[in-house]
Amino acid sequence: MSLLTSGSVEDEAAYLRERVRAGELSQERLQVAAYCGHKGATRAAGGLQDSAEPGTDPHSLAWWRRLSRWPSCVAEVALQAARELTQESSDLDLAERWLRSRDQNEGQLIWERVRSLEVQQAESGQVLDPSDWVGLEVLWCVAWEEVGAGFYAGADHLCELISALGERGFDLGLFAGKVAERCLSQ
């Protein structure tokens, strides 16, 4: 059954459970999609719907910070947010290559670029231009994931990007839906 041909939430949930069983979709990605409000993923994940808890919704930074419970998704969500903020950036391309390959050499390049941007900012005493700032925030998320620690620090950088989206008038509820779709498409 194709996800695209059925309009039934139950059919979609069955399809997603089968993808998890077959190893085509990780349980973590399914849970993030459920957290982001995707109905089929919510049903497939056994009713997980943390976004319905009182006081939490995708318009609050606390909601986005809670993504740190699924550490392998923080950097990917940050990259998606950054792509909404700026389309062209070699830093974002570097982050995307690492997310696809998890290559140690790419990881080293990320750490070198983070240090370079931090030194540039410290030496100039000025704020980085917007595309460098966006790139730095994403690279920090990837760097924290690359070393396998510091997911809460990665979530802090993600929240900086989410704040920037909010300040630019993006509907964070719609953005959460995009995150859910991306999680399920990979």
C-alpha positions in Angstrom: 0.0 0.0 0.0 1.3 3.4 -0.9 1.3 6.2 1.7 0.2 8.5 -1.1 -2.9 6.6 -2.3 -4.6 6.1 1.1 -6.4 8.8 3.0 -7.0 6.6 6.1 -4.9 7.4 9.2 -5.1 3.7 10.2 -3.8 2.6 6.8 -1.0 5.2 7.0 -0.1 4.0 10.5 0.0 0.4 9.3 2.3 1.4 6.4 4.6 3.3 8.8 4.7 0.4 11.3 5.7 -1.9 8.4 8.5 0.5 7.3 9.8 0.5 10.9 9.6 -3.3 11.0 11.4 -3.6 7.6 14.2 -1.2 8.8 13.3 1.5 6.2 12.3 4.0 8.9 13.8 4.3 12.4 11.7 4.3 15.4 13.3 7.6 16.4 12.2 9.3 13.2 8.7 7.9 13.6 8.5 9.3 17.1 9.7 12.7 16.0 7.1 12.8 13.3 4.5 11.8 15.9 5.8 14.5 18.2 5.4 17.0 15.4 1.7 16.1 15.1 1.6 13.7 12.1 -1.5 11.7 12.6 -0.4 8.5 11.0 2.9 8.5 12.8 1.1 9.3 16.1 -1.1 6.2 15.6 1.9 4.1 14.5 4.0 5.1 17.5 1.3 4.0 19.9 -0.4 7.2 20.5 2.6 9.3 21.4 1.5 12.9 21.2 3.6 14.9 23.5 2.7 18.1 21.7 -0.8 17.9 23.3 0.6 18.2 26.8 -0.5 21.4 28.5 1.6 24.4 27.9 3.6 22.9 25.0 3.1 23.6 21.4 5.4 24.2 18.4 5.2 28.0 18.9 7.2 27.7 22.1 10.9 27.1 22.4 10.4 24.6 25.1 8.6 22.4 22.6 11.5 22.5 20.2 14.1 22.0 23.0 12.3 18.7 23.8 13.5 17.3 20.5 16.8 16.6 22.3 15.0 13.4 23.4 15.7 12.2 19.9 19.3 13.3 19.5 20.0 12.0 16.0 17.3 14.4 14.7 18.4 17.7 16.3 21.0 18.5 13.7 18.7 17.5 10.9 15.9 19.8 12.2 18.4 22.6 12.6 19.5 22.2 9.0 15.9 22.3 7.8 15.3 25.5 9.8 18.4 27.0 8.4 17.4 26.2 4.8 14.2 28.2 5.5 16.4 31.1 6.6 19.0 31.0 3.9 19.2 28.8 0.8 22.8 29.2 -0.2 25.5 28.4 2.2 28.6 26.2 1.9 28.3 25.6 5.7 24.8 24.1 5.2 26.1 22.0 2.4 28.9 20.7 4.6 26.3 19.9 7.4 24.1 18.1 4.9 27.0 16.0 3.6 27.9 14.9 7.1 24.2 14.1 7.9 24.1 11.8 4.8 27.5 10.1 5.2 28.4 10.4 8.9 32.0 10.5 7.6 34.7 11.2 10.1 36.6 13.5 7.7 33.5 15.6 7.2 33.1 15.7 11.0 36.6 17.1 11.3 35.9 19.7 8.6 32.8 20.8 10.6 34.8 21.3 13.8 37.4 23.3 11.9 34.8 25.5 10.4 33.1 26.1 13.8 36.4 27.1 15.3 37.1 29.4 12.3 33.8 31.2 12.6 34.2 31.5 16.4 37.7 33.0 15.9 36.4 35.3 13.2 33.7 36.6 15.4 36.0 37.0 18.4 38.7 38.8 16.5 36.4 41.2 14.7 34.3 41.9 17.8 31.3 42.0 15.4 28.3 39.9 14.9 28.6 37.4 12.0 26.7 38.2 8.9 23.3 36.4 8.8 24.3 33.5 6.5 27.5 32.8 8.5 25.5 33.0 11.8 22.9 30.5 10.4 25.7 28.2 9.2 27.4 28.4 12.6 24.3 27.5 14.5 23.7 24.4 12.3 27.3 23.4 12.4 27.2 23.5 16.2 24.2 21.2 16.2 26.0 18.8 13.8 29.2 19.1 15.8 27.5 18.1 19.0 25.8 15.2 17.3 29.1 14.2 15.6 30.9 13.7 19.0 27.9 11.8 20.4 27.4 14.1 23.3 26.0 17.5 24.2 22.5 17.1 22.7 21.1 19.7 25.0 23.7 22.1 23.7 22.7 21.2 20.2 19.1 21.9 21.2 20.2 25.3 22.3 21.5 26.1 18.9 18.4 24.7 17.3 16.3 27.0 19.4 18.3 30.0 18.2 17.4 29.0 14.6 13.7 28.4 15.6 13.7 31.9 17.3 15.0 33.4 14.1 12.2 31.7 12.1 9.6 33.0 14.5 11.1 36.5 14.3 10.8 36.4 10.5 7.1 35.4 10.7 7.3 31.7 9.9 4.4 29.7 11.3 6.2 27.3 13.6 3.2 24.9 13.5 3.5 24.6 9.8 7.3 24.2 10.1 6.7 21.3 12.6 4.6 19.7 9.9 7.5 20.0 7.4 9.8 18.4 10.0 7.3 15.5 10.3 7.2 15.0 6.5 11.0 15.1 6.3 11.4 12.5 9.0 9.0 10.1 7.2 10.5 10.7 3.8 14.0 9.5 4.6 
